[in-house]
């Protein structure tokens, strides 16, 4: 890690500490939402094939899969509930568990040579445990992610196996993927929900958010804001995406038989470290590319909740994550399906 990266890391850690104290030790006294006695199961898929740019499939962040379970409200064992209250303040409590895989490739996937100036091949397999606390106007999350980056994440098997089924070309450079390394991060975040107005039976709201993570997987801080209009906006706190800092916040409680909304928003990240770009930090000669310290995103999509079922779609446009990245704004689609039981 160079001097510039070290200074960036130091500044980010300071900012992260200040933000975390502000988020989790200044608890506003909001009322709590109604109880939810049901479990929630979510399946989510993200892929760059759902792109608005021609010829950008199978490059960079190319595929993500996630399955997650979220508990009913206020069923946590007392020691866990006490920890939730200490970290996140008073609110309606849940716990989330999830398993996810993310796959990354370079732009040129038909070359068998190592490409030193392009994103390395990488697979990441993670398990997530999040504590969640909801009030009428906020959702707060504190959790951990742990797993492995490298061949054990089975990125090559999943991608080339799927290509074999669909008759597509196999990617030829997976033998150059990043070497195996365990990864871990602590993540935290809060989303606020403010009613902005209404027109007839349609409501408008704004969802500012702040989140971040610290560990040997990623170190970053992020702020953003989402604008929504629809009916039953108080049913949830917006869409989730894999690896965005709010993954594992799938809980929702429909307030009417049919709840729906359209949304758009932006967010920005200050990035100090990303293992999928920079490899193993303990090895000075590990395969890597030069990350960008600032990454921005534009989001748009829709969500529908009918009784106990929810489906959501998000399109994400993202600025460059590393120096030398091609194709302008990289973009991908995300679809999630949830149901209660």
N, C-alpha and C positions, 0 to 999 in steps of 0.2 A: 504494500500500500504506500503510495507516494505521499509527499508532504501536503500537496493540495487535497488529496483524498482524506488525509488525516485531519486537516483543518475543517474540511466539510463535515466529516464525521463528528468532530468535537462540537461544532456549532449545532448540528442537527440533534445530537444527544442532549445538549442544553435546552434547545427549543422543545424537544420531546418531553423532557422532565417537567418543564414549566407548564406545557399544555396538559400533561397527564394530571398534574396537581390541580389545575383549573377544572378539568373535566370531572374528576372523581372525588375531590374534597370540597367542592362548592355545590352542594346538592340543592337545587331549588325545590320548594315544597309544593310540587304538583300533586293533584289527586291521581289515584290509580285507576286504570281501566277495569272492565268487568272480567271476571274469571273465565278461563278457558279450560274445560276438563278433558280436552282431547289431545292425543299425540298427533304430531305432524310429520309426515314423511315427504321428502323432497328429492326429486331427481333432476339434475341440471346438466345440460350439454352446451358447450361453446365450441365454435369452429370458424376458421377464417374462410371457409367455403361460402359462408353467408356474408359476402363482401360487396361493396358498391364499386370496387375497383376491379377492372378486368385483369385476369392473369395473376392475381395475388394469392391464390389458394396454395396451401402447403408451404408456408414460410413464416418465420418468426414464431409468434405464439399461434400454433396451428390447431390445437385441440385441447379441450378440457372436459373432464367428466367428474361429477360429484353426486354422492348420495348422502343425505343427511336426515337425522332424526332430532326433533325438538320436543321436549317434554310438555305435559300440561303445566298450568300455572300453579305455583306454590305447593309443589310436591317434593321439594328438595329435602334431603336429610338435614337436620338442624345445623350441624357444623358447616355444611356447604351453604345453607341459607344465610348463616351468620357471615360467612366470607363474602357472599354476594352483596349483602347489605353494607359491609365494611368497605368494599371496593367501589360499589356502584350507587350506594344510597338506597333509600326506601323505594319500593316499587313492586310491580307484579313480576315474580321471579320465574325463570325457566333455566334449563340447561340444554345445550345442544351438543350432539356428537356427529361428526361427519368424516367421510373418507373421500379423497379427491386425487385425481391424477392430472398433471399438466404436461404437454408435449411442446417442445421448441425445436425448430430446425433453421438452417440458413436459407437464404434466398435460392441458391442453386442446390437443389436436392438430387440432381443426377450426376454430380461429380463425386467420385470416390476419394478425391484428394482432401486433405485437411485444408480448410479455408481460413487463414489467419485473420482476415479482416471482416469476416462475417460472423453472425451469431452462431455459437457452437450448438451442435446437437445436444439436447438434454431432455431427460424425463425426470419428473418429480412426483413422488407418491407421499401424501401427507395424511395424517389423521388430525382432526380438530376437536378440541373441547372448549366450548364457550359458555360463560355465565352471561345471562341476559336479564336486564331489569327494565321494565316498561312503566312509564307514567302516561297520563293522557297526552302529554306533549313531547316526551323524549323516549328514546330507546338507547340504552347504554350497554356496552359489550366489553367483557374482558376475557381473554382466553389464551390458549397455547396451541401451536401447531408443531408437530414433530414427524419426522419421516426420513426419507432417503432421496438424494439426488444421484442419478447415475444409472447403470444398467439394471440394477435391482428394481427400479421403478417401472421397467417393462415398456418404456416408450417405443422402442424399436418393434417389439412384438405386436403391440396394439396397432401402431400406424401401418406397418407393412402387412400385417395380417388383414387389416381392413381393406387395404389396397388390393390384396390378393382376391378377396371376395368380390370387390367391385370391378376388377379387371384393370385397375389403374397401375401406373408404373410404381415399382418399389423404390423407396429412397435409398440411394447407394452409399451414403456416407455415415451410416450409423456406427460403424466401427471407430469413428473419430469422436464419439460422444464424450462428454465430460466424465471424468472418473468418479467412482463411488465415493460419497461423503455423506455422513449423517447431517441433517439440517434440523433447525429448531428456531422458533421465534415466539416471543410474547407479543400479543396484539391487543389493542384497545381502541374504542371509538364511541362516539355519541352522535346521534341524529336528533335534531330538533324539528318539531312540526308546528308551523304557524298557519292558521287560516287566513287567506288573503282576500277572500270575498266570495260572492256567488252570483250566478245569473240564472234565475228561475230555479230549477231543481239541480243545477250543476254547480259544484263548489270548486274553488281554486285554493291551493295551498303551496307553501314554500318549505323545503326541507334542507336547511343548512346541515353540514356534517363535518366532523373532524375525526381522523383516525390515524393510526400509525402502527408500526411493528419494529421490534428490535430483536436481533438474534443472528445466527450464522446462516440463515436463509435470506432474509432481507432486513435492511434498516432504512426506514423511510417515514415521512410524515405527509399527510394528505388533508386538504380541505376542499370542500365542494358545496354545490347547491343544486337542488332539483326543484323544478316547477311542475305541478300536476294540476289537471282538471278532470273532473269526473263525478261519480256518485259513490258514496261510502268511503271517502278518503281516509276516515279514521280507522279503517279496517287493518291497515298496515303502515309501515314506514318506508315504502318504496321498494324497488326491485333489488335483488342481490346478484352479485357476480362472483365467479370463482377467483380467489386471490386478490380481491379488491379491498380487503380490510373489513368489509361488512358481510363476507360469506359466513353462513351459519346463523343468520338473523332472519330465518324463514317464517317466523311466527306471524300469524294473522288471525283475526276474529271478524268474520263478516258481520256488518251491522244492518244489512238488508239482504233480501234473497239474491239479488243481482248487484254486485259491486264492480265498478269498472273505472279505469282512468287511463289517460294518455299522459306522457311525461317527456320532459327534455331537461338537460342540465349540463353542467361542466364541473370538472375537478382538476386540481393540480397537485403534483407530488414533488417533494424534495427528496432525492434518492441519494443515500450515502453508500449503500452496498446492495448488490443483487447477485446471488450465487449463480444464477443461470446465465449471467453475462460474464462474471468475473472469476468463476471457478473456485477452487479451494484456496482461501486466503492464506493458509499456512504454507503453501508451496509457491515460491516466487516465480517459477517457470510454468505454472499451470496455464492451460489454454484459456484465453480470455479475449474480450474486446473492450474498448474504452466506453464505459457507460456515460450517459448524459445525466447530469444532476437534477435536471428539471424535466418533468414529463407531464403533458396536459392531455385531457380527454374531453370529448363531447359525447353525450349520451342521448338517446331517444328511444321510445318504445311504448308499450301498452301492457296492461294487466287486466285480468278478468277473474273475479271471485264469484262463484255460484254455489251457494250453500257451503259445503265443506271442501270444495275443490277450487284450486287456483292455477291459472296458467299465465305466464308472463314472458314477454320477448323484449330484449334490449339490443340495440345496435350501438356499438362503441367505435368511435374514431379516435385514434391515439397518435400523438406526436412521436418522434424518434426516441427510442430507448438507448441507442448507442450510436457513436460516431461512425459514419459510413453507411447507415441504414438507408435503403432505397424505398421507392414506391410512395413517397409522400406520406399522407396520413394513413397509417395502417389501420384496418378495421376488421371487426369480426362480429358475429351474431351470437346471442345467448338465449336459450329457451329453458324455462324451468316449469315443472309440473309438480304440484303439491296436493296432498289430500290428508284428511283427518280420519283418525280411527280410534 
